[in-house]
Amino acid sequence: MPLGAARFGLLGVGITEVDVDFLVIGGAGGSANTGTNGASGGGGAGSLKTSWNSESSGGGEATQTIKTLDLSTNYTITIGGGGAGNTSTQQGGSGSASVFDTVVSNGGEGGDRGALNGKGGDAGGGYDETPTYIGTATFGYAGGGVGGTTSPTSHGGGGGGSGSAGQFASGGNGGDGGNGLDSTITGSTIRKAGGGGGGGRYSAGTADTASGAGAGKTTGNATAGAANSGSGAGGTRTSAYVGAAGGSGVIYLRYPNSFTITVGAGLTSSTTTDGSDKITTFTAGTDTISFS
């Protein structure tokens, strides 16, 4: 069915359904406290799923199928929170899932740290402190591990992004965070769901800051992911500097402007128009929506 088409009931009498495109991004992972002479990995991006305009979902996954919703029926929306930046433990908090009806985009993992090195997070998996998977990324790429454990090579891996994997750290240099992905669902180009850069002794990992991801640092407290970016926090290094929070998730819905959306009081949202479509953006909360 063409984008924005409305479906008709028996014998063409009465519109009963509406097609809704979506971009759903989970909350991103935070980064860890570095401990004494340690380094922390970057937080992983939240998973990214989209049905819009043949754009790729995160992790190289295919475009999702547009949602066909019944009118005057309630559908759940939940915006995932970013993972906490930890001040006293070894791993940043993982983000939580964003939900649009049956579409669930999981949160990214928090960046880890060890006595001398950390690991990056990602959207659903990661690397241990040796180059070994401990999980499988889902609608996102894996975070980078570390290539050395001997002092003074303090370094953290980059967090995985929706567009590319986080990079390994080695030689006291933090791994770069994975890239985010662009979308035009709002009518202009937006970039979301990048991985945070890893902290390092000599140099810190870079990040796709256009996506809202936090770059790594060599000193000082870690850098948070931007709100509603689904992008990971950056890591840092040395002297027990504290981790930072991952960016919260976000949901965009695009549908024909001949329809009206009703949003529950538990959600924070705004609606704009692009051509013959409306775009409703959800930035916080959980509740139901319906169309008429």
C-alpha positions as CSV (number, residue, x, y, z in Angstrom):
1,M,0.0,0.0,0.0
2,P,1.4,3.5,-0.8
3,L,2.8,5.6,2.0
4,G,0.0,7.4,3.9
5,A,-2.9,5.4,2.4
6,A,-6.1,5.1,4.4
7,R,-7.9,1.8,4.2
8,F,-11.7,1.6,3.7
9,G,-14.3,-0.7,5.3
10,L,-16.8,-3.0,3.7
11,L,-18.1,-1.7,0.3
12,G,-15.7,1.3,0.7
13,V,-17.9,2.8,3.4
14,G,-15.9,4.4,6.2
15,I,-12.1,4.7,6.8
16,T,-11.1,2.2,9.4
17,E,-7.2,2.1,9.3
18,V,-4.2,4.4,8.8
19,D,-0.7,3.6,7.8
20,V,2.0,5.0,10.1
21,D,5.7,5.2,9.4
22,F,8.1,5.2,12.4
23,L,11.6,5.7,13.7
24,V,12.0,4.1,17.1
25,I,15.3,4.4,19.1
26,G,16.1,2.9,22.5
27,G,17.9,4.6,25.3
28,A,21.7,4.5,25.2
29,G,24.3,3.1,27.6
30,G,26.1,5.2,30.2
31,S,29.8,5.0,31.0
32,A,31.6,3.8,34.2
33,N,33.6,5.2,37.0
34,T,37.2,4.7,36.1
35,G,38.5,3.6,39.5
36,T,42.2,4.1,40.3
37,N,44.3,4.5,37.2
38,G,41.7,2.8,35.1
39,A,39.8,3.7,31.9
40,S,36.2,3.3,30.9
41,G,34.6,2.3,27.6
42,G,32.0,4.3,25.7
43,G,28.3,3.5,26.1
44,G,26.5,1.7,23.3
45,A,23.8,3.3,21.2
46,G,20.1,2.3,21.6
47,S,18.7,0.0,18.9
48,L,17.2,1.8,15.9
49,K,14.3,0.6,13.8
50,T,12.6,2.4,11.0
51,S,10.0,1.9,8.3
52,W,10.6,5.2,6.6
53,N,11.6,5.7,2.9
54,S,13.7,2.5,2.5
55,E,16.2,3.7,5.1
56,S,18.3,1.1,6.9
57,S,17.6,0.1,10.4
58,G,20.5,-0.1,12.8
59,G,23.2,-2.8,12.5
60,G,22.6,-3.1,8.7
61,E,19.1,-4.5,9.2
62,A,16.4,-3.9,6.6
63,T,13.8,-1.3,6.5
64,Q,10.8,-2.4,8.7
65,T,7.3,-2.8,7.5
66,I,5.0,0.2,7.9
67,K,2.4,-0.1,10.7
68,T,-1.3,-0.3,9.8
69,L,-3.3,0.8,12.8
70,D,-7.0,0.6,13.5
71,L,-8.7,3.9,14.2
72,S,-10.1,4.6,17.7
73,T,-7.8,1.9,19.1
74,N,-5.2,2.5,21.8
75,Y,-1.5,1.7,21.1
76,T,1.3,1.9,23.6
77,I,4.2,4.3,23.4
78,T,7.2,4.2,25.8
79,I,10.4,6.3,25.6
80,G,13.4,4.4,26.9
81,G,15.7,6.2,29.4
82,G,19.5,6.5,29.0
83,G,21.6,4.3,31.2
84,A,23.1,6.0,34.3
85,G,26.7,7.1,34.5
86,N,28.1,5.2,37.4
87,T,30.2,6.8,40.2
88,S,31.3,3.7,42.1
89,T,30.8,0.6,40.0
90,Q,32.6,-1.1,37.1
91,Q,30.0,-0.6,34.3
92,G,27.8,2.1,33.2
93,G,24.0,1.5,33.3
94,S,22.3,0.1,30.2
95,G,19.6,2.0,28.5
96,S,16.0,0.9,28.4
97,A,13.7,0.0,25.5
98,S,11.6,2.4,23.5
99,V,8.2,0.8,22.4
100,F,5.7,1.6,19.7
101,D,3.0,-1.1,19.8
102,T,4.8,-4.3,18.7
103,V,8.0,-2.4,17.7
104,V,10.6,-2.7,20.5
105,S,14.0,-1.0,20.2
106,N,16.2,-2.2,23.1
107,G,18.6,-0.1,25.1
108,G,22.3,0.0,24.5
109,E,24.8,-1.5,27.0
110,G,26.8,0.5,29.4
111,G,30.6,0.9,28.9
112,D,32.7,-1.2,31.2
113,R,36.1,-0.7,32.9
114,G,38.7,-2.8,34.4
115,A,41.8,-2.1,36.5
116,L,43.6,-1.0,33.4
117,N,41.1,-1.1,30.5
118,G,37.4,-1.0,29.6
119,K,35.0,-2.4,27.0
120,G,32.6,-0.6,24.9
121,G,28.9,-1.1,24.9
122,D,26.5,-1.5,22.0
123,A,22.9,-2.0,21.1
124,G,22.5,-5.4,22.6
125,G,25.9,-7.1,23.1
126,G,29.5,-6.3,23.5
127,Y,33.1,-7.5,23.9
128,D,34.8,-8.8,26.9
129,E,38.2,-7.3,28.0
130,T,39.7,-9.8,25.6
131,P,38.5,-9.9,22.0
132,T,35.6,-12.3,22.6
133,Y,31.9,-11.7,22.1
134,I,29.7,-11.8,25.2
135,G,26.5,-11.0,23.3
136,T,25.0,-10.3,19.9
137,A,24.1,-6.8,18.8
138,T,20.5,-6.4,17.7
139,F,19.6,-3.4,15.4
140,G,23.0,-2.0,16.2
141,Y,26.7,-2.9,16.0
142,A,29.0,-4.3,18.7
143,G,31.2,-2.3,20.9
144,G,35.0,-2.5,20.8
145,G,37.1,-4.4,23.3
146,V,40.7,-3.8,24.3
147,G,43.9,-5.0,22.7
148,G,46.2,-4.9,25.7
149,T,46.1,-5.3,29.5
150,T,49.7,-4.4,30.5
151,S,50.4,-1.1,32.4
152,P,50.4,1.7,31.4
153,T,48.0,0.9,28.6
154,S,44.9,2.3,30.2
155,H,42.2,2.5,27.5
156,G,38.5,1.8,26.9
157,G,36.8,0.5,23.8
158,G,34.4,2.5,21.8
159,G,30.6,2.0,22.1
160,G,28.8,0.4,19.2
161,G,26.6,2.6,17.0
162,S,23.6,2.0,14.8
163,G,25.8,2.7,11.7
164,S,29.1,1.0,12.6
165,A,30.9,-0.9,15.3
166,G,32.9,0.6,18.1
167,Q,36.6,0.3,17.7
168,F,39.1,-1.6,19.8
169,A,41.4,0.3,22.2
170,S,45.1,-0.4,22.5
171,G,48.4,1.2,23.5
172,G,46.8,3.6,25.9
173,N,44.5,5.0,23.2
174,G,40.7,4.8,23.6
175,G,38.6,3.2,20.8
176,D,36.4,5.4,18.6
177,G,32.6,5.1,19.0
178,G,30.5,3.7,16.2
179,N,28.7,6.0,13.9
180,G,25.0,6.9,14.0
181,L,22.5,6.8,11.2
182,D,20.7,9.6,9.3
183,S,17.0,9.8,8.8
184,T,14.7,12.2,6.9
185,I,11.5,11.1,8.6
186,T,10.9,14.6,10.0
187,G,11.4,16.3,6.6
188,S,15.0,17.3,7.3
189,T,18.0,15.1,8.0
190,I,18.6,14.0,11.6
191,R,21.3,11.8,12.9
192,K,20.8,9.5,15.9
193,A,22.2,6.4,17.8
194,G,26.0,6.8,17.8
195,G,28.3,5.0,20.2
196,G,30.4,6.8,22.9
197,G,34.2,7.1,22.5
198,G,36.4,5.3,24.9
199,G,38.6,6.9,27.5
200,G,42.4,6.7,27.1
201,R,45.7,7.5,28.8
202,Y,47.3,9.1,25.7
203,S,44.4,9.8,23.5
204,A,40.7,9.4,23.8
205,G,38.3,7.8,21.4
206,T,36.3,10.1,19.1
207,A,32.5,9.9,18.7
208,D,29.9,10.8,16.1
209,T,29.0,14.0,17.9
210,A,26.5,14.9,15.2
211,S,24.4,12.0,16.5
212,G,24.7,13.3,20.1
213,A,27.2,10.7,21.3
214,G,29.8,11.6,23.9
215,A,33.5,11.7,23.0
216,G,36.0,10.0,25.1
217,K,38.3,11.9,27.5
218,T,41.8,11.5,28.9
219,T,40.9,13.3,32.1
220,G,37.9,14.8,33.9
221,N,34.4,13.5,34.2
222,A,32.9,11.6,31.3
223,T,30.6,13.3,28.6
224,A,27.0,12.4,28.5
225,G,25.0,11.4,25.4
226,A,22.5,14.0,24.3
227,A,18.9,13.8,25.4
228,N,16.6,12.0,22.8
229,S,19.6,11.0,20.7
230,G,19.8,7.3,21.7
231,S,23.6,7.9,21.6
232,G,26.1,6.6,24.1
233,A,28.1,8.4,26.8
234,G,31.9,8.8,26.4
235,G,34.4,7.1,28.6
236,T,37.2,8.7,30.6
237,R,40.4,7.8,32.3
238,T,42.3,8.0,35.6
239,S,41.8,9.2,39.2
240,A,38.3,7.9,39.7
241,Y,36.5,10.3,37.5
242,V,32.8,9.6,37.2
243,G,30.8,8.1,34.3
244,A,28.1,9.9,32.4
245,A,24.5,9.0,31.3
246,G,23.6,7.7,27.9
247,G,21.1,9.7,25.8
248,S,17.5,8.9,26.2
249,G,15.5,7.4,23.4
250,V,13.0,9.0,21.0
251,I,10.1,8.0,18.7
252,Y,8.9,9.7,15.5
253,L,5.6,8.8,13.8
254,R,4.7,10.0,10.3
255,Y,1.1,9.8,9.0
256,P,-1.3,11.6,6.6
257,N,-2.4,15.0,7.9
258,S,-6.0,14.1,7.3
259,F,-5.8,12.1,10.6
260,T,-5.7,13.3,14.2
261,I,-3.6,11.7,16.9
262,T,-4.7,11.6,20.5
263,V,-1.8,11.4,23.0
264,G,-2.2,10.2,26.6
265,A,-1.2,12.6,29.4
266,G,1.8,10.4,30.4
267,L,3.6,11.2,27.2
268,T,5.6,14.3,26.1
269,S,5.1,15.0,22.4
270,S,5.0,17.6,19.7
271,T,3.5,17.6,16.2
272,T,4.8,19.3,13.0
273,T,3.7,19.1,9.3
274,D,5.8,18.2,6.2
275,G,3.9,18.4,3.0
276,S,0.8,16.3,3.2
277,D,2.0,14.4,6.4
278,K,2.1,15.1,10.1
279,I,5.1,14.0,12.2
280,T,4.6,13.5,15.9
281,T,7.7,13.3,18.1
282,F,7.7,11.6,21.5
283,T,10.5,12.5,23.9
284,A,9.5,11.2,27.3
285,G,7.0,9.0,29.2
286,T,4.7,6.1,28.6
287,D,1.0,6.0,27.7
288,T,-1.2,5.2,24.8
289,I,-2.1,6.9,21.6
290,S,-5.0,6.6,19.1
291,F,-5.9,7.9,15.7
292,S,-9.1,9.3,14.3
